[in-house]
Amino acid sequence: MIAIVCPGQGAQKPGLFNEWLELDGVREHLAALSEAAGLDLVHYGTEADEETIKDTAVAQPLIVAAGLMAGRLLKEQLAGRDDLVFAGHSVGEITASALSGALSESEAMTFVRTRATAMAAAAATLPTGMSAVLSPKEDEVRAAIEAAGLTAANSNGGGQIVAAGTLEQLEAFAAEPPARARVIPLKVAGAFHTQHMSPALAPLRQLVQDLSPRDPDSVLLSNYDGQPVADGAANLGSLVEQVCRPVRWDLCMQQLVEMGVEQMVELPPAGTLVGLAKRGMKGVPATAVNTPEELDAARKILA
C-alpha cells in the first residue's frame, strides 16, 4: 500500500507555484481552480508575501489547489489502482477527498472557499489561537489542556498535541505548562477544530445540499477516527463537522501502519506530514513533493 497524504493550514509558503507554472497545463489548471475558488490563486502562489497568504480565507484554497495540481500531474500513476490510501490533515482532507474521487475538483474548491471564508469570519469574533504542546506524557497533557478550559484540537502523534482556545487561556496555560512540556504558539488566526468555529457550520451545511458526493475510488481515511469513510455522503458530512471537531492525525497514522503502508507521498505544500511520520510511522519511507523534480521521485515510487 502507498499513502497519498495532503497537508493542512500552516503548510503554505510564498512562491508556492513559481516552479510549477513552467509545466504544461499547470497555469490553465490553476486558472480553473481559481474560478471555482473565487481567488486569483496564481497571484497568491507566486507574488503574495507570507503575511498575505497566512489569511485563512487565502491559505486554505491555496493549499487545496496545490495538492490538486500535483494530483493531476500524477494522474497517470494514480488512476485505476487498488493499492492506494488517501488521507489529509484538516483542510487537506478536502484535497484527499477530491483526489480519491469523493468530490469533484470544482466541488472541493467551492467547499474550501466557503469553509475558509466562514472560519475566518468565526475567528474574527473573538481573539483565539492554538499552541503546540510537546511532551511524552500525553495523558498528563490532555488533562492539563482540559483543566485550562482549552481543547486538544489536533493530536498529531509523536508527543505533539495542539491546544486551542482564547488567547487569554493559552497565555495562562503557557505560563504554567505541564511538567516537562514545551508550549509553542502557532501562527494561526483562530481556535480551529473547536466550538469557537461553530458559526462556520451553517454556511457549510447549506452548501452541501447543492453538492453531489460520491463514494471514493480508493480508501479514504477520516480525521475523526482514522477509519476509512463509509461512503461519499458520510465523508461530506464529516468534512462539515470537522471544522468544530478535533483532528486525530495520530489515529490516521496508526491506521496507515496497520494497513501495511510501505511508502508515503506528501503532496505540496509538503513537509509537515513527512515530519510527523518520522515519529508516528517509524520505518515507513516518506517523500515530500514541493518541486517538479520531487514529483519525478514520486512517480518512480508509484511506478
MOTA-V467340 format. One line per field, one symbol per residue. ss: DSSP state (h for helix, s for strand, l for the rest). psi: psi as a letter, one per 30 degrees, with the letter a starting at -180 (. if undefined). A space follows every 10 residues. Layout:
# MOTA-V467340
ss: ???
psi: ???
This chain:
# MOTA-V467340
ss: lsssssllll lllllllllh hhlllhhhhh hhhhhhhlll hhhhlllllh hhhllhhhhh hhhhhhhhhh hhhlhhhhll lllsssssll lhhhhhhhhl llllhhhhhh hhhhhhhhhh hhhllllsss sssslllhhh hhhhhhhlll ssssssslls sssssshhhh hhhhhlllll lsssslllll llllhhhlhh hhhhhhhhhh llllllllss sllllllsll lhhhhhhhhh hlllllsshh hhhhhhhhll llssssslll lhhhhhhhhh llllssssll lhhhhhhhhh hhl
psi: kkkjlklakf fkkkgefeff ffkkfeeeee eeeeeefgki eeefgefkle eeffkefeee eeeeeeeeee eefgeeffkg lggkkkkkjb fffeeeeeff gflleeeeee eeeeeeeeee eefffkjlak kkjjkfieee eeeeeefggl kiekjglggj kkkkaleeee eeeffillkg kkkjkkilfa ilhlffgeff eeeeeeeffg lillkkflkk lkfegglkke leeeeeeeee ffffkkkife eeeeeeeffg kfkkjklljl eeeeeeffef hkfjkkkkjf leefeeeeee ef.
